[in-house]
Amino acid sequence: MRNYVFGYARVSTEARNLDGQLDALKKYGVDQIYNVKMTGTKKDRSKLAKLIDRMTEGDVVVTESLSRLGRSTKDLIELAGVKKSALYRNQKRSTNEKR
């Protein structure tokens, strides 16, 4: 199965320009870009939710800055938690195997 590299770009208002982020993601060579013009503090982030739903094991998200994904450390931890349960199980298993 092929793994995908997704790009995520976000600016906080309609008046801001996404061009710099989009150019960087294209230069990186992402397969698909999700972009949003809205504040990161809003909980309804449907395009980010679509990106997460689209992801499968091994896929990667590239963004110009972690602040594009979340406004706080808590947001980023919660976002990472969406896919972390399998990683935790694998990590626990390999730790037990070493004992």
C-alpha positions in Angstrom: 0.0 0.0 0.0 1.3 3.4 -0.9 1.9 6.0 1.8 0.9 9.6 1.2 2.5 12.9 2.2 -0.3 15.4 2.9 0.3 19.2 3.2 -1.7 21.4 5.6 -1.7 25.2 5.3 -3.7 27.6 7.4 -4.0 31.3 7.8 -6.1 33.0 10.5 -8.2 35.3 8.3 -9.5 35.6 4.8 -7.3 38.7 4.3 -4.1 36.7 4.9 -2.3 35.0 2.0 -1.6 31.3 1.8 0.8 31.6 -1.1 4.1 31.2 0.9 2.8 28.1 2.7 1.4 26.6 -0.5 4.7 27.2 -2.4 6.7 25.6 0.4 4.4 22.5 0.4 4.6 22.2 -3.4 8.3 22.5 -3.3 8.5 19.7 -0.6 6.5 17.5 -3.0 3.4 16.7 -1.0 0.8 14.5 -2.7 -2.3 16.6 -1.7 -2.7 19.9 0.1 -5.5 20.8 2.5 -5.7 24.6 3.1 -7.9 26.7 5.3 -8.5 30.4 6.0 -9.8 30.5 9.6 -8.6 31.0 13.1 -6.8 28.0 14.7 -8.8 28.6 17.9 -12.0 27.4 16.4 -12.9 23.9 17.3 -14.8 23.2 14.0 -11.9 22.6 11.7 -13.6 20.4 9.1 -10.7 20.4 6.6 -8.3 19.2 9.3 -10.8 16.5 10.3 -11.1 15.4 6.6 -7.3 15.2 6.5 -7.2 13.1 9.6 -9.9 10.8 8.3 -8.1 10.4 5.0 -4.9 9.3 6.7 -3.8 5.7 7.1 -0.9 4.2 8.9 2.4 5.4 7.5 1.0 8.6 5.9 2.7 11.9 6.8 1.5 15.5 7.3 3.8 18.3 6.4 3.1 21.9 7.5 5.1 25.1 7.4 4.8 25.4 11.2 3.3 23.5 14.0 1.3 26.6 14.8 -0.7 25.9 11.6 -2.0 22.7 13.2 -2.9 24.0 16.6 -2.7 27.1 18.8 -1.4 25.3 21.9 0.6 22.4 23.1 -2.6 20.8 24.3 -4.1 21.1 20.8 -1.1 19.4 19.3 -1.0 16.6 21.9 -4.7 16.0 21.3 -4.2 16.0 17.5 -1.3 13.5 17.9 -3.4 11.4 20.2 -5.8 10.7 17.3 -3.3 8.2 15.8 -1.1 7.4 18.8 -2.9 4.4 20.3 -1.4 1.9 17.8 2.1 3.4 18.3 1.7 3.1 22.1 0.7 -0.6 21.8 3.7 -1.3 19.5 6.1 0.6 21.8 4.8 -1.3 24.9 5.2 -4.6 23.1 8.8 -3.9 22.1 9.6 -2.7 25.6 8.3 -6.0 27.0 10.2 -8.1 24.5 13.5 -6.5 25.7 12.9 -7.6 29.2 
